[in-house]
Amino acid sequence: MGEHIVRAPWCWSRTEQQTQEWLSRYSLRAAIESTISGFVNGHGMRRCRYRGQGKAHIQHVLTAIAVNIERLSALPPAEEAPAPRRPTAFQNYLDQRELPRPKSWRTLGT
């Protein structure tokens, strides 16, 4: 009789973990797990502070906004000033006819 070698299931998963496809899928999962861990451990999201789905949703949205503000504040400052915006079609129309551009509504009170 021939000898049969039986391998444990964890052996199959170890060999699968060496493939490029598995590593690319796992890198996405690792990034998501890191984000969830930051919410749970850093911002107390394991338990909801409020009762009711609507209030819980508001808590989650506000916490996400706070996390995004923290991430933005950790970025280094921009080296260069952003490029000026292109004129709108209406501004081009006014410029072609040498008409004065109206002041922005933001600066009307100044």
N, C-alpha and C positions, 0 to 999 in steps of 0.2 A: 504494500500500500504506500501511496505517496504521502508525503508530509505536507500538511497545510499550515501556512503561517497566517495567524490571525493578528491583525494590527489593531491597536486601540484607536477609538475615534479621534483622540487628541493628536495622534500621529498624522492623520489626514489633515487636520486643521493647521498643524505646524507647517506642513509642506505647502498648503494653500496660501499661508501667510507670506510666503516668499515670492509669490507672483506679483508682477507689476500691477495687474488689475486690482488685486486685493489691497495693495498698498495705497493706490490712488483712492479707492473707496474709503479706506480707513482714515486717510488724512482729512477727508471731509468730515467724517464722524468725530475725529479728535478735535477739530476746530469747534464743532457744535457743542461737544461735551465741555470744552473749556469755557465757552460763553455761558452755558447753563450753570456750571460750577461757580463762575464769578457772580452770577445773579443770586444763587442760593447762599453762598458763603459770605459774599461781600455786601449784599444788600438785603438780607433777611427775607428772601422770597420763598423759603421753604413753607412758611405759613402765611396766609393772607391776613391782613390787618382788619379787613372789613368783611361783612356778610353780604351775600348777594352777588350775582354774576356781574351786574353792571358796575358796582363799586370795585369789585376785584379787577375787572378789566381796566378801569381808570387807574388803579394802583399799578398794574403792570405797564400800562402805557407811560405813566409818569416816571416810573423807575427806568424804563428803557430810554426815555429822554435824558434822564440824569446820567445814565451810563454813557450815552453818546456825547454829552457835554464833557464828561470826564475824559473820554478818549480824545476829543478835539483839543482840549486844553493841554493834553500831554504831547501833542504834535509839535515839532519844532516850527518856529516862525518861518514864513515864506521868505525866500531870498529876494525875490523880485516882486514889484507891485504887479497886480494883475493887469492884463492888457485892457485898454479902454473898450467899452462895448461899441459895436458897430451901430451907426445910425439906423433908426427904423425907417420903414418905407415912407411914413408920413414926414419924418425929418428930412429925408432925401428930397421929397416933393417940395418942401418949403425952401430948401437950399437951392434947388434948381431954378426956382422962380424968384430967388433972392428976397423971400418973405421972412420977417423975423420969427424966430421960434418963440412960442409962448413959454413963460416960466413954468417950471414944474409946480404941481400943486403942493409939493412938500416944502417949497421955499417961498410960497406966497405970503406967509406971515412974517417973514424976516426982512 
